């Protein structure tokens, strides 16, 4: 697999996890604060987090194969 894509996906998912932690603990949505609530940029960021999360599901198969 492509290591660069793996690191990119992991970084995006970590950013998403931090954002969800901020929402859960403080009610603060960092993505909406930076880019606007449901603006086209924030929708792209949310979409990327979701796609990267789905991509990282493949890690389970790769880890069990090692």
PyMOL Python script that loads the backbone (N, CA, C, O; Angstrom):
from pymol import cmd

cmd.read_pdbstr("""\
ATOM      1  N   UNK A   1       0.839  -1.197   0.000  1.00  0.00           N
ATOM      2  CA  UNK A   1       0.000   0.000   0.000  1.00  0.00           C
ATOM      3  C   UNK A   1       0.881   1.257   0.000  1.00  0.00           C
ATOM      4  O   UNK A   1       2.092   1.188   0.211  1.00  0.00           O
ATOM      5  N   UNK A   2       0.262   2.364  -0.234  1.00  0.00           N
ATOM      6  CA  UNK A   2       0.962   3.637  -0.319  1.00  0.00           C
ATOM      7  C   UNK A   2       1.128   4.238   1.081  1.00  0.00           C
ATOM      8  O   UNK A   2       0.151   4.636   1.716  1.00  0.00           O
ATOM      9  N   UNK A   3       2.363   4.298   1.546  1.00  0.00           N
ATOM     10  CA  UNK A   3       2.627   4.817   2.894  1.00  0.00           C
ATOM     11  C   UNK A   3       2.226   6.280   3.048  1.00  0.00           C
ATOM     12  O   UNK A   3       1.731   6.680   4.102  1.00  0.00           O
ATOM     13  N   UNK A   4       2.437   7.081   2.002  1.00  0.00           N
ATOM     14  CA  UNK A   4       2.058   8.486   2.064  1.00  0.00           C
ATOM     15  C   UNK A   4       0.567   8.655   2.272  1.00  0.00           C
ATOM     16  O   UNK A   4       0.139   9.500   3.059  1.00  0.00           O
ATOM     17  N   UNK A   5      -0.235   7.849   1.564  1.00  0.00           N
ATOM     18  CA  UNK A   5      -1.687   7.893   1.731  1.00  0.00           C
ATOM     19  C   UNK A   5      -2.086   7.450   3.136  1.00  0.00           C
ATOM     20  O   UNK A   5      -2.997   8.020   3.736  1.00  0.00           O
ATOM     21  N   UNK A   6      -1.403   6.435   3.656  1.00  0.00           N
ATOM     22  CA  UNK A   6      -1.676   5.968   5.020  1.00  0.00           C
ATOM     23  C   UNK A   6      -1.446   7.088   6.033  1.00  0.00           C
ATOM     24  O   UNK A   6      -2.280   7.318   6.909  1.00  0.00           O
ATOM     25  N   UNK A   7      -0.321   7.778   5.913  1.00  0.00           N
ATOM     26  CA  UNK A   7      -0.023   8.859   6.856  1.00  0.00           C
ATOM     27  C   UNK A   7      -0.977  10.032   6.698  1.00  0.00           C
ATOM     28  O   UNK A   7      -1.387  10.639   7.687  1.00  0.00           O
ATOM     29  N   UNK A   8      -1.333  10.354   5.456  1.00  0.00           N
ATOM     30  CA  UNK A   8      -2.299  11.424   5.218  1.00  0.00           C
ATOM     31  C   UNK A   8      -3.638  11.081   5.860  1.00  0.00           C
ATOM     32  O   UNK A   8      -4.226  11.907   6.559  1.00  0.00           O
ATOM     33  N   UNK A   9      -4.122   9.861   5.621  1.00  0.00           N
ATOM     34  CA  UNK A   9      -5.407   9.441   6.180  1.00  0.00           C
ATOM     35  C   UNK A   9      -5.369   9.442   7.704  1.00  0.00           C
ATOM     36  O   UNK A   9      -6.314   9.889   8.353  1.00  0.00           O
ATOM     37  N   UNK A  10      -4.286   8.945   8.267  1.00  0.00           N
ATOM     38  CA  UNK A  10      -4.165   8.919   9.725  1.00  0.00           C
ATOM     39  C   UNK A  10      -4.159  10.326  10.307  1.00  0.00           C
ATOM     40  O   UNK A  10      -4.784  10.569  11.340  1.00  0.00           O
ATOM     41  N   UNK A  11      -3.466  11.250   9.663  1.00  0.00           N
ATOM     42  CA  UNK A  11      -3.429  12.642  10.125  1.00  0.00           C
ATOM     43  C   UNK A  11      -4.809  13.274  10.083  1.00  0.00           C
ATOM     44  O   UNK A  11      -5.212  13.947  11.031  1.00  0.00           O
ATOM     45  N   UNK A  12      -5.542  13.062   8.983  1.00  0.00           N
ATOM     46  CA  UNK A  12      -6.889  13.629   8.864  1.00  0.00           C
ATOM     47  C   UNK A  12      -7.820  13.038   9.910  1.00  0.00           C
ATOM     48  O   UNK A  12      -8.626  13.765  10.491  1.00  0.00           O
ATOM     49  N   UNK A  13      -7.730  11.743  10.161  1.00  0.00           N
ATOM     50  CA  UNK A  13      -8.590  11.111  11.164  1.00  0.00           C
ATOM     51  C   UNK A  13      -8.241  11.606  12.566  1.00  0.00           C
ATOM     52  O   UNK A  13      -9.139  11.771  13.392  1.00  0.00           O
ATOM     53  N   UNK A  14      -6.984  11.843  12.850  1.00  0.00           N
ATOM     54  CA  UNK A  14      -6.587  12.398  14.154  1.00  0.00           C
ATOM     55  C   UNK A  14      -7.165  13.797  14.323  1.00  0.00           C
ATOM     56  O   UNK A  14      -7.665  14.140  15.395  1.00  0.00           O
ATOM     57  N   UNK A  15      -7.100  14.610  13.264  1.00  0.00           N
ATOM     58  CA  UNK A  15      -7.706  15.940  13.324  1.00  0.00           C
ATOM     59  C   UNK A  15      -9.200  15.822  13.601  1.00  0.00           C
ATOM     60  O   UNK A  15      -9.743  16.573  14.412  1.00  0.00           O
ATOM     61  N   UNK A  16      -9.863  14.889  12.938  1.00  0.00           N
ATOM     62  CA  UNK A  16     -11.286  14.665  13.183  1.00  0.00           C
ATOM     63  C   UNK A  16     -11.566  14.214  14.611  1.00  0.00           C
ATOM     64  O   UNK A  16     -12.542  14.644  15.225  1.00  0.00           O
ATOM     65  N   UNK A  17     -10.707  13.347  15.135  1.00  0.00           N
ATOM     66  CA  UNK A  17     -10.882  12.872  16.508  1.00  0.00           C
ATOM     67  C   UNK A  17     -10.710  14.003  17.517  1.00  0.00           C
ATOM     68  O   UNK A  17     -11.455  14.093  18.493  1.00  0.00           O
ATOM     69  N   UNK A  18      -9.725  14.860  17.277  1.00  0.00           N
ATOM     70  CA  UNK A  18      -9.533  16.019  18.161  1.00  0.00           C
ATOM     71  C   UNK A  18     -10.755  16.933  18.091  1.00  0.00           C
ATOM     72  O   UNK A  18     -11.215  17.440  19.113  1.00  0.00           O
ATOM     73  N   UNK A  19     -11.273  17.139  16.888  1.00  0.00           N
ATOM     74  CA  UNK A  19     -12.461  17.975  16.741  1.00  0.00           C
ATOM     75  C   UNK A  19     -13.643  17.382  17.501  1.00  0.00           C
ATOM     76  O   UNK A  19     -14.358  18.106  18.194  1.00  0.00           O
ATOM     77  N   UNK A  20     -13.856  16.064  17.377  1.00  0.00           N
ATOM     78  CA  UNK A  20     -14.953  15.431  18.113  1.00  0.00           C
ATOM     79  C   UNK A  20     -14.728  15.500  19.628  1.00  0.00           C
ATOM     80  O   UNK A  20     -15.682  15.646  20.392  1.00  0.00           O
ATOM     81  N   UNK A  21     -13.483  15.397  20.053  1.00  0.00           N
ATOM     82  CA  UNK A  21     -13.191  15.555  21.485  1.00  0.00           C
ATOM     83  C   UNK A  21     -13.537  16.954  21.971  1.00  0.00           C
ATOM     84  O   UNK A  21     -14.106  17.119  23.051  1.00  0.00           O
ATOM     85  N   UNK A  22     -13.194  17.962  21.174  1.00  0.00           N
ATOM     86  CA  UNK A  22     -13.550  19.341  21.543  1.00  0.00           C
ATOM     87  C   UNK A  22     -15.061  19.529  21.592  1.00  0.00           C
ATOM     88  O   UNK A  22     -15.579  20.206  22.480  1.00  0.00           O
ATOM     89  N   UNK A  23     -15.764  18.931  20.640  1.00  0.00           N
ATOM     90  CA  UNK A  23     -17.222  19.023  20.645  1.00  0.00           C
ATOM     91  C   UNK A  23     -17.792  18.344  21.882  1.00  0.00           C
ATOM     92  O   UNK A  23     -18.666  18.894  22.551  1.00  0.00           O
ATOM     93  N   UNK A  24     -17.296  17.150  22.182  1.00  0.00           N
ATOM     94  CA  UNK A  24     -17.810  16.386  23.321  1.00  0.00           C
ATOM     95  C   UNK A  24     -17.534  17.022  24.668  1.00  0.00           C
ATOM     96  O   UNK A  24     -18.412  17.057  25.530  1.00  0.00           O
ATOM     97  N   UNK A  25     -16.332  17.522  24.856  1.00  0.00           N
ATOM     98  CA  UNK A  25     -15.954  18.060  26.157  1.00  0.00           C
ATOM     99  C   UNK A  25     -16.319  19.532  26.351  1.00  0.00           C
ATOM    100  O   UNK A  25     -16.648  19.950  27.460  1.00  0.00           O
ATOM    101  N   UNK A  26     -16.262  20.300  25.292  1.00  0.00           N
ATOM    102  CA  UNK A  26     -16.432  21.745  25.439  1.00  0.00           C
ATOM    103  C   UNK A  26     -17.529  22.344  24.568  1.00  0.00           C
ATOM    104  O   UNK A  26     -17.807  23.539  24.667  1.00  0.00           O
ATOM    105  N   UNK A  27     -18.155  21.539  23.719  1.00  0.00           N
ATOM    106  CA  UNK A  27     -19.177  22.053  22.823  1.00  0.00           C
ATOM    107  C   UNK A  27     -18.607  23.011  21.782  1.00  0.00           C
ATOM    108  O   UNK A  27     -19.312  23.895  21.295  1.00  0.00           O
ATOM    109  N   UNK A  28     -17.338  22.838  21.445  1.00  0.00           N
ATOM    110  CA  UNK A  28     -16.656  23.733  20.511  1.00  0.00           C
ATOM    111  C   UNK A  28     -16.272  22.968  19.253  1.00  0.00           C
ATOM    112  O   UNK A  28     -15.485  22.024  19.319  1.00  0.00           O
ATOM    113  N   UNK A  29     -16.817  23.364  18.111  1.00  0.00           N
ATOM    114  CA  UNK A  29     -16.516  22.730  16.830  1.00  0.00           C
ATOM    115  C   UNK A  29     -15.433  23.548  16.134  1.00  0.00           C
ATOM    116  O   UNK A  29     -15.709  24.614  15.584  1.00  0.00           O
ATOM    117  N   UNK A  30     -14.205  23.045  16.162  1.00  0.00           N
ATOM    118  CA  UNK A  30     -13.061  23.760  15.608  1.00  0.00           C
ATOM    119  C   UNK A  30     -13.190  23.963  14.100  1.00  0.00           C
ATOM    120  O   UNK A  30     -12.861  25.033  13.588  1.00  0.00           O
ATOM    121  N   UNK A  31     -13.663  22.947  13.389  1.00  0.00           N
ATOM    122  CA  UNK A  31     -13.800  23.056  11.934  1.00  0.00           C
ATOM    123  C   UNK A  31     -14.806  24.152  11.578  1.00  0.00           C
ATOM    124  O   UNK A  31     -14.547  24.977  10.703  1.00  0.00           O
ATOM    125  N   UNK A  32     -15.946  24.155  12.256  1.00  0.00           N
ATOM    126  CA  UNK A  32     -16.954  25.193  11.996  1.00  0.00           C
ATOM    127  C   UNK A  32     -16.423  26.568  12.375  1.00  0.00           C
ATOM    128  O   UNK A  32     -16.730  27.554  11.705  1.00  0.00           O
ATOM    129  N   UNK A  33     -15.641  26.645  13.428  1.00  0.00           N
ATOM    130  CA  UNK A  33     -15.078  27.924  13.850  1.00  0.00           C
ATOM    131  C   UNK A  33     -14.080  28.450  12.818  1.00  0.00           C
ATOM    132  O   UNK A  33     -14.043  29.647  12.535  1.00  0.00           O
ATOM    133  N   UNK A  34     -13.268  27.543  12.257  1.00  0.00           N
ATOM    134  CA  UNK A  34     -12.264  27.958  11.286  1.00  0.00           C
ATOM    135  C   UNK A  34     -12.861  28.282   9.915  1.00  0.00           C
ATOM    136  O   UNK A  34     -12.456  29.250   9.271  1.00  0.00           O
ATOM    137  N   UNK A  35     -13.825  27.470   9.470  1.00  0.00           N
ATOM    138  CA  UNK A  35     -14.293  27.572   8.093  1.00  0.00           C
ATOM    139  C   UNK A  35     -15.761  27.971   7.956  1.00  0.00           C
ATOM    140  O   UNK A  35     -16.244  28.149   6.838  1.00  0.00           O
ATOM    141  N   UNK A  36     -16.467  28.112   9.049  1.00  0.00           N
ATOM    142  CA  UNK A  36     -17.891  28.452   8.986  1.00  0.00           C
ATOM    143  C   UNK A  36     -18.744  27.203   9.141  1.00  0.00           C
ATOM    144  O   UNK A  36     -18.348  26.105   8.749  1.00  0.00           O
ATOM    145  N   UNK A  37     -19.913  27.391   9.716  1.00  0.00           N
ATOM    146  CA  UNK A  37     -20.803  26.264   9.970  1.00  0.00           C
ATOM    147  C   UNK A  37     -21.387  25.761   8.651  1.00  0.00           C
ATOM    148  O   UNK A  37     -22.160  26.462   7.997  1.00  0.00           O
ATOM    149  N   UNK A  38     -21.017  24.558   8.274  1.00  0.00           N
ATOM    150  CA  UNK A  38     -21.473  23.869   7.077  1.00  0.00           C
ATOM    151  C   UNK A  38     -21.217  24.658   5.792  1.00  0.00           C
ATOM    152  O   UNK A  38     -22.005  24.595   4.848  1.00  0.00           O
ATOM    153  N   UNK A  39     -20.110  25.400   5.765  1.00  0.00           N
ATOM    154  CA  UNK A  39     -19.674  26.029   4.518  1.00  0.00           C
ATOM    155  C   UNK A  39     -19.149  24.923   3.606  1.00  0.00           C
ATOM    156  O   UNK A  39     -19.001  23.780   4.039  1.00  0.00           O
ATOM    157  N   UNK A  40     -18.872  25.248   2.372  1.00  0.00           N
ATOM    158  CA  UNK A  40     -18.395  24.212   1.452  1.00  0.00           C
ATOM    159  C   UNK A  40     -17.033  23.685   1.878  1.00  0.00           C
ATOM    160  O   UNK A  40     -16.723  22.515   1.653  1.00  0.00           O
ATOM    161  N   UNK A  41     -16.210  24.543   2.496  1.00  0.00           N
ATOM    162  CA  UNK A  41     -14.892  24.081   2.964  1.00  0.00           C
ATOM    163  C   UNK A  41     -15.047  23.129   4.149  1.00  0.00           C
ATOM    164  O   UNK A  41     -14.397  22.085   4.199  1.00  0.00           O
ATOM    165  N   UNK A  42     -15.909  23.491   5.099  1.00  0.00           N
ATOM    166  CA  UNK A  42     -16.094  22.614   6.259  1.00  0.00           C
ATOM    167  C   UNK A  42     -16.722  21.288   5.838  1.00  0.00           C
ATOM    168  O   UNK A  42     -16.402  20.248   6.414  1.00  0.00           O
ATOM    169  N   UNK A  43     -17.604  21.308   4.850  1.00  0.00           N
ATOM    170  CA  UNK A  43     -18.191  20.053   4.356  1.00  0.00           C
ATOM    171  C   UNK A  43     -17.130  19.174   3.711  1.00  0.00           C
ATOM    172  O   UNK A  43     -17.181  17.951   3.837  1.00  0.00           O
ATOM    173  N   UNK A  44     -16.164  19.785   3.018  1.00  0.00           N
ATOM    174  CA  UNK A  44     -15.061  19.021   2.441  1.00  0.00           C
ATOM    175  C   UNK A  44     -14.219  18.391   3.548  1.00  0.00           C
ATOM    176  O   UNK A  44     -13.836  17.224   3.456  1.00  0.00           O
ATOM    177  N   UNK A  45     -13.929  19.173   4.604  1.00  0.00           N
ATOM    178  CA  UNK A  45     -13.140  18.648   5.727  1.00  0.00           C
ATOM    179  C   UNK A  45     -13.868  17.485   6.383  1.00  0.00           C
ATOM    180  O   UNK A  45     -13.263  16.440   6.623  1.00  0.00           O
ATOM    181  N   UNK A  46     -15.159  17.643   6.678  1.00  0.00           N
ATOM    182  CA  UNK A  46     -15.935  16.559   7.286  1.00  0.00           C
ATOM    183  C   UNK A  46     -15.971  15.336   6.365  1.00  0.00           C
ATOM    184  O   UNK A  46     -15.858  14.203   6.831  1.00  0.00           O
ATOM    185  N   UNK A  47     -16.128  15.567   5.069  1.00  0.00           N
ATOM    186  CA  UNK A  47     -16.134  14.460   4.114  1.00  0.00           C
ATOM    187  C   UNK A  47     -14.803  13.730   4.071  1.00  0.00           C
ATOM    188  O   UNK A  47     -14.764  12.501   4.026  1.00  0.00           O
ATOM    189  N   UNK A  48     -13.706  14.492   4.084  1.00  0.00           N
ATOM    190  CA  UNK A  48     -12.378  13.876   4.097  1.00  0.00           C
ATOM    191  C   UNK A  48     -12.152  13.038   5.347  1.00  0.00           C
ATOM    192  O   UNK A  48     -11.574  11.954   5.278  1.00  0.00           O
ATOM    193  N   UNK A  49     -12.607  13.542   6.484  1.00  0.00           N
ATOM    194  CA  UNK A  49     -12.458  12.778   7.730  1.00  0.00           C
ATOM    195  C   UNK A  49     -13.208  11.461   7.611  1.00  0.00           C
ATOM    196  O   UNK A  49     -12.692  10.412   7.998  1.00  0.00           O
ATOM    197  N   UNK A  50     -14.417  11.510   7.081  1.00  0.00           N
ATOM    198  CA  UNK A  50     -15.202  10.288   6.919  1.00  0.00           C
ATOM    199  C   UNK A  50     -14.565   9.310   5.940  1.00  0.00           C
ATOM    200  O   UNK A  50     -14.483   8.115   6.224  1.00  0.00           O
ATOM    201  N   UNK A  51     -14.115   9.805   4.791  1.00  0.00           N
ATOM    202  CA  UNK A  51     -13.476   8.934   3.800  1.00  0.00           C
ATOM    203  C   UNK A  51     -12.185   8.326   4.333  1.00  0.00           C
ATOM    204  O   UNK A  51     -11.905   7.148   4.110  1.00  0.00           O
ATOM    205  N   UNK A  52     -11.404   9.137   5.036  1.00  0.00           N
ATOM    206  CA  UNK A  52     -10.153   8.625   5.603  1.00  0.00           C
ATOM    207  C   UNK A  52     -10.431   7.587   6.685  1.00  0.00           C
ATOM    208  O   UNK A  52      -9.701   6.604   6.816  1.00  0.00           O
ATOM    209  N   UNK A  53     -11.482   7.810   7.450  1.00  0.00           N
ATOM    210  CA  UNK A  53     -11.860   6.814   8.457  1.00  0.00           C
ATOM    211  C   UNK A  53     -12.231   5.485   7.819  1.00  0.00           C
ATOM    212  O   UNK A  53     -11.840   4.423   8.304  1.00  0.00           O
ATOM    213  N   UNK A  54     -12.988   5.548   6.727  1.00  0.00           N
ATOM    214  CA  UNK A  54     -13.334   4.320   6.002  1.00  0.00           C
ATOM    215  C   UNK A  54     -12.094   3.663   5.413  1.00  0.00           C
ATOM    216  O   UNK A  54     -11.963   2.439   5.448  1.00  0.00           O
ATOM    217  N   UNK A  55     -11.196   4.459   4.876  1.00  0.00           N
ATOM    218  CA  UNK A  55      -9.954   3.920   4.328  1.00  0.00           C
ATOM    219  C   UNK A  55      -9.137   3.216   5.407  1.00  0.00           C
ATOM    220  O   UNK A  55      -8.544   2.166   5.161  1.00  0.00           O
ATOM    221  N   UNK A  56      -9.110   3.796   6.596  1.00  0.00           N
ATOM    222  CA  UNK A  56      -8.301   3.214   7.673  1.00  0.00           C
ATOM    223  C   UNK A  56      -8.876   1.910   8.203  1.00  0.00           C
ATOM    224  O   UNK A  56      -8.197   1.192   8.938  1.00  0.00           O
ATOM    225  N   UNK A  57     -10.118   1.590   7.844  1.00  0.00           N
ATOM    226  CA  UNK A  57     -10.644   0.274   8.204  1.00  0.00           C
ATOM    227  C   UNK A  57      -9.796  -0.837   7.588  1.00  0.00           C
ATOM    228  O   UNK A  57      -9.740  -1.952   8.106  1.00  0.00           O
ATOM    229  N   UNK A  58      -9.143  -0.517   6.484  1.00  0.00           N
ATOM    230  CA  UNK A  58      -8.274  -1.522   5.838  1.00  0.00           C
ATOM    231  C   UNK A  58      -7.047  -1.849   6.701  1.00  0.00           C
ATOM    232  O   UNK A  58      -6.394  -2.870   6.482  1.00  0.00           O
ATOM    233  N   UNK A  59      -6.738  -1.007   7.658  1.00  0.00           N
ATOM    234  CA  UNK A  59      -5.614  -1.296   8.559  1.00  0.00           C
ATOM    235  C   UNK A  59      -5.844  -2.598   9.313  1.00  0.00           C
ATOM    236  O   UNK A  59      -4.892  -3.337   9.569  1.00  0.00           O
ATOM    237  N   UNK A  60      -7.078  -2.889   9.671  1.00  0.00           N
ATOM    238  CA  UNK A  60      -7.367  -4.128  10.392  1.00  0.00           C
ATOM    239  C   UNK A  60      -6.936  -5.346   9.588  1.00  0.00           C
ATOM    240  O   UNK A  60      -6.319  -6.264  10.128  1.00  0.00           O
ATOM    241  N   UNK A  61      -7.255  -5.356   8.311  1.00  0.00           N
ATOM    242  CA  UNK A  61      -6.853  -6.473   7.465  1.00  0.00           C
ATOM    243  C   UNK A  61      -5.361  -6.552   7.283  1.00  0.00           C
ATOM    244  O   UNK A  61      -4.790  -7.643   7.269  1.00  0.00           O
ATOM    245  N   UNK A  62      -4.713  -5.392   7.140  1.00  0.00           N
ATOM    246  CA  UNK A  62      -3.265  -5.379   6.950  1.00  0.00           C
ATOM    247  C   UNK A  62      -2.530  -5.763   8.223  1.00  0.00           C
ATOM    248  O   UNK A  62      -1.493  -6.422   8.154  1.00  0.00           O
ATOM    249  N   UNK A  63      -3.040  -5.369   9.381  1.00  0.00           N
ATOM    250  CA  UNK A  63      -2.377  -5.700  10.629  1.00  0.00           C
ATOM    251  C   UNK A  63      -2.492  -7.200  10.932  1.00  0.00           C
ATOM    252  O   UNK A  63      -1.547  -7.816  11.426  1.00  0.00           O
ATOM    253  N   UNK A  64      -3.651  -7.774  10.632  1.00  0.00           N
ATOM    254  CA  UNK A  64      -3.809  -9.198  10.901  1.00  0.00           C
ATOM    255  C   UNK A  64      -3.017 -10.047   9.920  1.00  0.00           C
ATOM    256  O   UNK A  64      -2.698 -11.198  10.219  1.00  0.00           O
ATOM    257  N   UNK A  65      -2.691  -9.492   8.739  1.00  0.00           N
ATOM    258  CA  UNK A  65      -1.907 -10.216   7.748  1.00  0.00           C
ATOM    259  C   UNK A  65      -0.418 -10.209   8.027  1.00  0.00           C
ATOM    260  O   UNK A  65       0.323 -10.975   7.411  1.00  0.00           O
ATOM    261  N   UNK A  66       0.042  -9.364   8.940  1.00  0.00           N
ATOM    262  CA  UNK A  66       1.486  -9.269   9.219  1.00  0.00           C
ATOM    263  C   UNK A  66       1.936 -10.337  10.173  1.00  0.00           C
ATOM    264  O   UNK A  66       3.117 -10.403  10.515  1.00  0.00           O
TER     265      UNK A  66
END
""", "prot")
cmd.dss("prot")
cmd.show_as("cartoon", "prot")
cmd.util.cbc("prot")
cmd.orient("prot")
